[in-house]
Amino acid sequence: MEWRIKIRKARSRLHWLLLLVLIAYLFIGHKLERRIGSRKWSHPRRRVPRKIKALVDLWSKVLERGHNSTNLPRALLPPHIQDCKRCEELHTKMDNRGKNGELPPWNLWKDLVHGGDDDNLPLTRLVQQDLWLHQHPKNCSNARFLLAHWHSQTAPIGVGSQMVFLSAILSSAVSEGRVFVTLPFSGADHEGCTGSNHLRWSCYFAPEAAKECIHRVLELYSDESAWKSGILKRSDNVFDPWAGVPNRHWGEPWKKMQPTEELDGNLIANTNETNERVWWRAQAYRYLLRFPSEYLCNLLNQARHRAFGVNAAEKVMLSITKDWQLNSSQPDDAKVWVPRPIVSVHVRQGDKSYEMTLHPLKDYMNLANALRRKFPELHSVWLSTEMQTVVDESDEFTDWEFYFTEVRRQYGTMHMTEYMESLGTKTAFDNSFINLVMALEADFFVGALGSSWSYAINCLRLTGGKLKAGFLTVNINTVL
């Protein structure tokens, strides 16, 4: 008798959910169809059923109002959208000391690193904790600081190259016993970065240091005695951009690294010097990009919805009809839903010919096809590129589903900095960091390691629990 009651309740709940979707469609159906018909989908040739369009549009309203404002039942929550306010609350708790200087409760969460020790570079978990402790002293009033300048403000380099410089400055700061704090960040000089996050790295990612330390630097910046006494020090011209591991007691863990990058079907065997740079940069990048900010989280929600909204709606509708449901997005860093398995493909062309051999999209997709021969279910691509011709060429690969951000791309060989300037600061940096994080959500990786951007994706893969996924590249750059 009890099981009959449970079945009756389940059927009643299912009927109510289906009725809710139907009512939503009937009330606003014709208006939805007009609005959605004008939206640029990642699948322009795809025919989308009206009920799927209705659900996607309802989710769009959720994004407009904020995730907490929806009254949708759990079974209809968008699995590809995170609750950014709750994520920010959790990240704040996990990224700050307690009132009495106690450490965050990492042991109650997932600490600072995803995956097991063998899913990351050697000593990643230890180094990330050490870096956090270095950047979050108990008492910032007794700390000394190294202020990191942005090399991109004095030289025409892109975001990927700037990250190389930041990793070197962080190395110097750790070696000198100084807290690393960035100077004003021009990439955060726009209306999206508000309040204390304006002109700060924290507009996009977790603050580089304890907020008390950053506030201390701002207080002392105009105090000449702070500079003369050595409390404050700028990084200008006092560091080597190719600097390796800071003077710490970590030993030489890079000597235990095993090759996971592949070129022309062969694993790339690096020298110890190269591995040292890779190991340290991967650690530095992981620390600096450990959490996305609430602002970036909202941008990622919008990007996922534009790219994967139809797919997610199909899955949710299927789960309703089968009386099972997808896991809706959680308020922690659990993976949000994306069409898996998916491969990240980063294509770099444009002005890069003076540094590396350029390759057409076909060469990258040959590597993706090599992956699919091992994993036949693989058919989704997250494509990141500055070139409109590459996006156009993706139409030729009809057996793949391509997803990408909606942004104006370039033709020809315009310098990357000129291209970003043409987009405007907000669009350029929003798009850059959306693509970086979206690439890291992939299961497999294809790119051009001759590019500092692919290099950054690879470094973050190596410390993001995806070491075993490997990286297939069309070229390399021994200078990096």
C-alpha positions as CSV (number, residue, x, y, z in Angstrom):
1,M,0.0,0.0,0.0
2,E,2.8,2.4,0.9
3,W,4.5,2.0,-2.5
4,R,1.3,2.7,-4.3
5,I,0.9,6.0,-2.4
6,K,4.5,6.9,-3.4
7,I,3.8,6.2,-7.0
8,R,0.6,8.2,-6.9
9,K,2.5,11.2,-5.4
10,A,5.3,10.9,-8.0
11,R,2.8,10.9,-10.8
12,S,1.0,13.9,-9.3
13,R,4.3,15.8,-9.0
14,L,5.2,15.0,-12.6
15,H,1.8,16.1,-13.8
16,W,2.2,19.4,-11.9
17,L,5.6,20.1,-13.4
18,L,4.5,19.4,-16.9
19,L,1.4,21.6,-16.4
20,L,3.6,24.4,-15.1
21,V,5.7,24.3,-18.3
22,L,2.6,24.2,-20.5
23,I,1.0,27.1,-18.7
24,A,4.1,29.2,-19.1
25,Y,4.2,28.4,-22.7
26,L,0.5,29.1,-23.3
27,F,0.6,32.5,-21.5
28,I,3.7,33.8,-23.3
29,G,4.2,31.4,-26.2
30,H,3.8,33.7,-29.2
31,K,5.9,36.4,-27.6
32,L,8.6,33.9,-26.7
33,E,8.8,32.6,-30.2
34,R,9.3,36.0,-31.7
35,R,12.1,36.9,-29.1
36,I,13.9,33.5,-29.3
37,G,13.7,33.4,-33.1
38,S,15.8,36.5,-33.2
39,R,18.5,35.2,-30.8
40,K,21.7,33.9,-32.3
41,W,22.1,30.3,-31.2
42,S,25.4,28.4,-31.4
43,H,23.4,26.0,-33.6
44,P,21.9,28.2,-36.3
45,R,20.8,25.2,-38.4
46,R,19.1,23.4,-35.5
47,R,15.3,23.3,-35.2
48,V,14.2,23.8,-31.6
49,P,10.8,22.6,-30.4
50,R,8.5,25.3,-29.1
51,K,8.3,23.8,-25.5
52,I,12.1,23.8,-25.4
53,K,12.3,27.4,-26.5
54,A,9.7,28.3,-23.8
55,L,11.8,26.7,-21.0
56,V,15.0,28.3,-22.3
57,D,13.3,31.7,-22.2
58,L,12.0,31.1,-18.7
59,W,15.6,30.5,-17.7
60,S,16.7,33.7,-19.4
61,K,14.3,35.5,-17.1
62,V,15.9,33.7,-14.2
63,L,19.3,35.1,-15.3
64,E,17.8,38.6,-15.7
65,R,16.4,38.6,-12.1
66,G,19.1,36.6,-10.4
67,H,19.2,32.9,-9.5
68,N,17.6,33.4,-6.1
69,S,14.5,35.2,-7.4
70,T,13.1,32.2,-9.3
71,N,10.1,30.2,-7.9
72,L,10.7,27.3,-10.3
73,P,10.5,23.9,-8.7
74,R,13.8,22.1,-8.3
75,A,13.1,19.8,-11.2
76,L,13.0,22.8,-13.5
77,L,16.1,24.6,-12.2
78,P,18.7,25.2,-15.0
79,P,21.5,22.7,-14.4
80,H,24.0,24.8,-16.4
81,I,23.5,27.9,-14.2
82,Q,25.2,28.5,-10.9
83,D,23.8,30.5,-8.0
84,C,26.5,33.1,-8.0
85,K,25.6,34.9,-4.8
86,R,25.8,31.6,-2.8
87,C,29.1,30.7,-4.6
88,E,30.5,34.1,-3.6
89,E,29.4,33.6,0.0
90,L,31.2,30.2,0.1
91,H,34.3,31.5,-1.6
92,T,34.5,34.4,0.9
93,K,34.2,31.9,3.7
94,M,36.9,29.7,2.3
95,D,39.2,32.6,1.3
96,N,39.4,34.5,4.6
97,R,40.8,33.9,8.1
98,G,38.4,33.8,11.0
99,K,38.0,36.6,13.6
100,N,40.8,35.3,15.7
101,G,43.1,34.5,12.7
102,E,42.0,30.8,12.4
103,L,42.3,29.2,9.0
104,P,39.4,28.6,6.7
105,P,37.7,25.2,7.1
106,W,39.3,23.7,4.0
107,N,39.0,20.2,5.5
108,L,35.2,20.6,5.5
109,W,35.2,21.5,1.8
110,K,37.6,20.4,-1.0
111,D,40.5,22.5,0.1
112,L,42.1,24.5,-2.7
113,V,42.7,21.8,-5.3
114,H,40.4,19.6,-7.2
115,G,41.1,15.9,-7.8
116,G,43.6,13.6,-6.2
117,D,47.4,14.2,-5.9
118,D,48.0,12.1,-8.9
119,D,45.5,14.3,-10.9
120,N,47.7,17.3,-10.5
121,L,51.4,18.3,-10.7
122,P,53.6,17.1,-7.8
123,L,53.0,18.9,-4.5
124,T,50.2,21.1,-5.9
125,R,48.1,20.8,-2.8
126,L,50.9,21.7,-0.5
127,V,52.1,24.6,-2.6
128,Q,48.6,26.1,-3.0
129,Q,48.2,26.1,0.8
130,D,51.6,27.6,1.3
131,L,50.9,30.4,-1.3
132,W,47.6,31.1,0.4
133,L,49.2,31.4,3.8
134,H,51.9,33.6,2.4
135,Q,49.4,36.0,0.9
136,H,47.1,35.9,4.0
137,P,49.3,36.7,7.0
138,K,47.6,37.0,10.4
139,N,48.8,40.6,10.8
140,C,49.1,42.7,7.6
141,S,50.3,45.7,9.6
142,N,53.7,43.9,10.0
143,A,53.9,42.8,6.4
144,R,56.1,44.1,3.6
145,F,54.7,44.2,0.1
146,L,55.8,43.8,-3.5
147,L,53.5,45.8,-5.8
148,A,53.1,44.1,-9.2
149,H,52.9,46.4,-12.1
150,W,51.0,45.4,-15.3
151,H,53.5,45.0,-18.1
152,S,50.7,45.3,-20.6
153,Q,50.4,49.0,-19.7
154,T,54.0,49.7,-21.0
155,A,54.3,47.0,-23.8
156,P,51.9,45.6,-26.4
157,I,51.3,42.2,-24.9
158,G,48.1,40.2,-24.5
159,V,46.5,38.7,-21.3
160,G,48.4,35.4,-21.6
161,S,51.8,37.1,-21.7
162,Q,50.8,39.3,-18.8
163,M,50.1,36.2,-16.7
164,V,53.6,35.1,-17.4
165,F,54.9,38.3,-15.9
166,L,52.6,38.0,-12.9
167,S,53.8,34.5,-12.1
168,A,57.4,35.9,-12.1
169,I,56.5,38.8,-9.8
170,L,54.7,36.4,-7.5
171,S,57.9,34.3,-7.4
172,S,60.0,37.3,-6.4
173,A,57.5,38.3,-3.7
174,V,57.6,34.8,-2.1
175,S,61.4,34.7,-2.3
176,E,61.7,38.1,-0.6
177,G,59.0,37.4,2.0
178,R,56.7,40.1,0.7
179,V,53.0,39.9,0.1
180,F,52.2,40.2,-3.6
181,V,49.7,42.9,-4.4
182,T,48.7,44.2,-7.8
183,L,48.7,47.8,-8.8
184,P,45.5,49.1,-10.5
185,F,44.4,46.8,-13.3
186,S,43.3,48.6,-16.5
187,G,41.4,45.5,-17.5
188,A,39.0,46.2,-14.6
189,D,38.5,49.9,-15.6
190,H,34.9,49.6,-16.8
191,E,31.4,49.9,-15.5
192,G,31.1,46.1,-14.8
193,C,33.8,46.3,-12.1
194,T,32.2,48.3,-9.3
195,G,33.0,49.3,-5.7
196,S,36.2,48.0,-4.3
197,N,36.6,45.7,-7.3
198,H,37.1,48.6,-9.7
199,L,40.6,48.6,-11.1
200,R,41.3,45.4,-9.1
201,W,42.1,41.9,-10.2
202,S,39.3,40.9,-7.8
203,C,36.8,42.1,-10.4
204,Y,37.3,38.7,-12.1
205,F,38.9,36.4,-9.6
206,A,39.5,36.1,-5.9
207,P,41.7,38.9,-4.4
208,E,45.4,38.2,-4.8
209,A,46.0,38.8,-1.1
210,A,44.1,39.3,2.1
211,K,41.8,42.3,1.9
212,E,43.4,43.8,5.0
213,C,46.8,43.7,3.2
214,I,45.4,45.3,0.0
215,H,43.8,48.0,2.2
216,R,47.1,48.5,4.0
217,V,48.9,49.0,0.7
218,L,46.4,51.6,-0.4
219,E,46.9,53.5,2.9
220,L,50.7,53.5,2.6
221,Y,51.0,54.1,-1.1
222,S,51.3,57.9,-0.8
223,D,53.5,57.7,2.3
224,E,57.1,58.3,1.1
225,S,58.5,56.8,4.3
226,A,56.9,53.5,3.5
227,W,58.9,53.4,0.2
228,K,62.1,54.5,1.8
229,S,61.9,52.0,4.6
230,G,61.2,49.2,2.2
231,I,57.7,48.4,3.4
232,L,56.5,49.0,-0.2
233,K,58.5,48.0,-3.3
234,R,57.5,48.1,-6.9
235,S,58.2,45.2,-9.3
236,D,59.3,47.4,-12.2
237,N,62.6,46.2,-13.8
238,V,63.5,44.1,-10.7
239,F,62.4,40.7,-11.9
240,D,63.1,38.2,-14.6
241,P,59.9,37.2,-16.5
242,W,61.4,33.7,-17.0
243,A,62.0,33.3,-13.3
244,G,61.3,29.9,-11.9
245,V,60.4,28.6,-8.5
246,P,60.9,31.0,-5.6
247,N,63.4,30.1,-2.8
248,R,61.2,27.7,-0.8
249,H,61.6,24.3,0.7
250,W,59.6,22.4,-1.9
251,G,62.6,20.5,-3.2
252,E,62.6,19.9,-7.0
253,P,59.2,18.4,-7.7
254,W,59.3,19.3,-11.4
255,K,61.9,16.5,-11.8
256,K,59.1,14.1,-11.1
257,M,56.9,15.5,-13.8
258,Q,55.8,13.1,-16.6
259,P,55.0,14.4,-20.1
260,T,51.3,14.8,-20.8
261,E,51.5,17.1,-23.9
262,E,51.6,15.6,-27.3
263,L,52.9,17.0,-30.6
264,D,52.7,15.0,-33.9
265,G,51.7,11.9,-32.0
266,N,54.7,12.0,-29.6
267,L,54.9,13.1,-26.0
268,I,56.9,16.3,-25.5
269,A,59.9,15.6,-23.3
270,N,60.9,18.9,-21.7
271,T,64.2,19.7,-20.0
272,N,64.3,20.2,-16.3
273,E,64.6,24.0,-16.8
274,T,61.5,24.0,-18.9
275,N,59.6,21.8,-16.5
276,E,60.6,24.1,-13.6
277,R,59.0,27.1,-15.4
278,V,55.9,25.1,-16.3
279,W,55.6,23.7,-12.7
280,W,55.9,27.1,-11.1
281,R,53.6,29.0,-13.6
282,A,51.0,26.3,-13.2
283,Q,51.1,26.8,-9.4
284,A,51.0,30.6,-9.7
285,Y,48.2,30.6,-12.2
286,R,46.2,28.2,-10.1
287,Y,46.5,30.5,-7.0
288,L,45.7,33.7,-8.9
289,L,42.7,32.2,-10.6
290,R,41.5,29.9,-7.8
291,F,37.9,31.3,-7.6
292,P,35.9,33.3,-10.2
293,S,34.4,36.5,-8.8
294,E,30.6,36.9,-8.5
295,Y,30.8,39.2,-11.5
296,L,32.6,36.6,-13.6
297,C,30.3,33.9,-12.4
298,N,27.3,35.8,-13.8
299,L,29.1,36.3,-17.1
300,L,29.8,32.5,-17.2
301,N,26.2,31.8,-16.6
302,Q,25.2,34.0,-19.5
303,A,27.8,32.4,-21.8
304,R,26.7,28.8,-20.8
305,H,23.1,29.7,-21.3
306,R,23.6,31.1,-24.8
307,A,25.7,28.1,-25.7
308,F,24.2,25.2,-23.9
309,G,20.7,26.4,-22.9
310,V,18.9,24.4,-25.6
311,N,20.8,21.2,-24.7
312,A,20.1,21.7,-21.0
313,A,16.4,22.3,-21.6
314,E,16.2,19.0,-23.6
315,K,17.8,17.1,-20.8
316,V,15.5,18.6,-18.2
317,M,12.4,17.9,-20.2
318,L,13.6,14.3,-20.8
319,S,14.2,13.9,-17.0
320,I,10.7,15.1,-16.3
321,T,9.1,12.6,-18.7
322,K,11.2,9.8,-17.2
323,D,10.5,10.9,-13.6
324,W,14.2,11.5,-12.9
325,Q,16.1,14.8,-12.7
326,L,19.5,16.2,-13.5
327,N,21.4,17.6,-10.6
328,S,20.8,21.3,-10.5
329,S,23.7,23.6,-10.1
330,Q,25.1,23.5,-6.6
331,P,26.3,26.5,-4.5
332,D,29.8,25.1,-4.4
333,D,32.4,24.4,-7.1
334,A,30.8,21.2,-8.3
335,K,30.8,21.0,-12.0
336,V,27.9,22.8,-13.6
337,W,26.2,20.9,-16.5
338,V,27.8,21.1,-19.9
339,P,27.3,18.7,-22.8
340,R,29.9,16.0,-22.0
341,P,32.3,14.9,-23.1
342,I,33.5,18.1,-24.6
343,V,36.9,19.2,-25.9
344,S,38.4,22.7,-25.6
345,V,39.9,23.8,-28.9
346,H,41.9,27.1,-28.8
347,V,42.9,28.4,-32.2
348,R,45.5,31.2,-32.3
349,Q,46.2,32.9,-35.6
350,G,46.2,36.7,-36.4
351,D,49.5,38.4,-35.7
352,K,51.1,35.3,-34.1
353,S,53.0,34.3,-37.3
354,Y,56.1,36.1,-36.1
355,E,56.4,33.8,-33.1
356,M,55.0,30.4,-34.3
357,T,53.7,28.5,-37.3
358,L,50.0,29.1,-37.8
359,H,47.7,26.3,-38.4
360,P,44.2,26.2,-39.9
361,L,41.2,24.9,-37.9
362,K,41.5,21.6,-39.9
363,D,44.8,20.7,-38.1
364,Y,43.2,21.3,-34.7
365,M,40.2,19.2,-35.6
366,N,42.5,16.4,-36.8
367,L,43.7,16.2,-33.2
368,A,40.1,16.3,-32.0
369,N,39.2,13.4,-34.3
370,A,42.2,11.5,-32.9
371,L,40.6,11.9,-29.5
372,R,37.2,10.8,-30.8
373,R,38.7,7.6,-32.1
374,K,39.5,6.7,-28.5
375,F,36.3,8.3,-27.1
376,P,33.6,7.8,-29.8
377,E,31.0,9.6,-27.7
378,L,33.0,12.9,-28.1
379,H,31.2,15.3,-30.4
380,S,31.1,18.7,-28.6
381,V,33.7,21.5,-29.0
382,W,34.2,24.7,-27.0
383,L,36.0,26.9,-29.6
384,S,38.0,29.9,-28.4
385,T,39.6,32.1,-31.1
386,E,40.0,35.7,-32.1
387,M,39.4,34.9,-35.8
388,Q,36.0,35.1,-37.5
389,T,37.4,32.9,-40.4
390,V,37.9,30.1,-37.9
391,V,34.3,30.3,-36.7
392,D,33.2,30.3,-40.3
393,E,35.3,27.3,-41.0
394,S,33.7,25.4,-38.2
395,D,30.5,25.0,-40.3
396,E,32.5,22.5,-42.5
397,F,32.8,20.0,-39.6
398,T,29.2,18.9,-39.6
399,D,29.8,15.9,-37.4
400,W,30.8,18.2,-34.5
401,E,28.8,20.6,-32.3
402,F,30.7,23.9,-31.9
403,Y,30.0,26.3,-29.0
404,F,31.6,29.7,-28.7
405,T,31.0,33.2,-27.2
406,E,29.2,35.8,-29.2
407,V,31.7,38.6,-29.8
408,R,33.0,40.5,-32.8
409,R,36.1,38.7,-34.1
410,Q,38.8,39.9,-36.5
411,Y,39.9,39.1,-40.0
412,G,43.6,39.3,-41.1
413,T,46.6,39.9,-38.9
414,M,45.6,42.7,-36.5
415,H,47.8,42.7,-33.4
416,M,46.0,41.2,-30.4
417,T,46.3,44.4,-28.3
418,E,44.8,46.4,-31.2
419,Y,41.9,43.9,-31.5
420,M,41.2,44.1,-27.8
421,E,41.2,47.9,-27.9
422,S,38.7,47.7,-30.8
423,L,36.3,45.7,-28.6
424,G,36.6,48.0,-25.7
425,T,37.9,47.2,-22.3
426,K,34.8,45.5,-20.8
427,T,34.1,43.3,-23.8
428,A,37.7,42.4,-24.4
429,F,38.5,41.3,-20.8
430,D,35.0,39.8,-20.2
431,N,35.4,37.6,-23.3
432,S,39.0,36.6,-22.4
433,F,38.2,35.4,-19.0
434,I,34.9,33.7,-20.0
435,N,36.8,31.7,-22.6
436,L,39.6,30.8,-20.2
437,V,37.2,29.4,-17.5
438,M,35.0,27.7,-20.1
439,A,38.0,26.0,-21.7
440,L,38.9,24.6,-18.2
441,E,35.5,23.1,-17.8
442,A,36.3,20.8,-20.8
443,D,37.3,17.1,-20.6
444,F,39.9,17.2,-23.3
445,F,42.3,19.9,-24.6
446,V,43.6,20.8,-28.1
447,G,45.5,24.0,-28.8
448,A,48.7,25.7,-29.8
449,L,51.3,25.7,-27.0
450,G,53.2,28.3,-29.0
451,S,50.5,30.7,-27.8
452,S,50.7,32.0,-24.2
453,W,46.9,31.6,-24.0
454,S,47.0,27.9,-24.8
455,Y,50.0,27.7,-22.4
456,A,47.9,29.2,-19.7
457,I,45.0,26.7,-20.3
458,N,47.5,23.9,-20.1
459,C,49.1,25.2,-16.9
460,L,45.6,25.4,-15.3
461,R,44.8,22.0,-16.5
462,L,47.9,20.6,-14.8
463,T,46.8,22.0,-11.4
464,G,43.0,21.6,-12.0
465,G,42.6,17.9,-11.5
466,K,43.0,17.2,-15.2
467,L,46.6,16.2,-15.6
468,K,45.7,12.8,-17.0
469,A,43.5,14.4,-19.7
470,G,46.6,15.5,-21.6
471,F,47.0,18.3,-24.1
472,L,47.3,17.8,-27.9
473,T,49.1,20.7,-29.6
474,V,49.7,21.8,-33.2
475,N,53.0,23.5,-32.2
476,I,55.3,24.5,-29.4
477,N,57.3,27.6,-28.4
478,T,60.5,26.8,-26.7
479,V,60.9,30.4,-25.6
480,L,57.9,30.1,-23.2
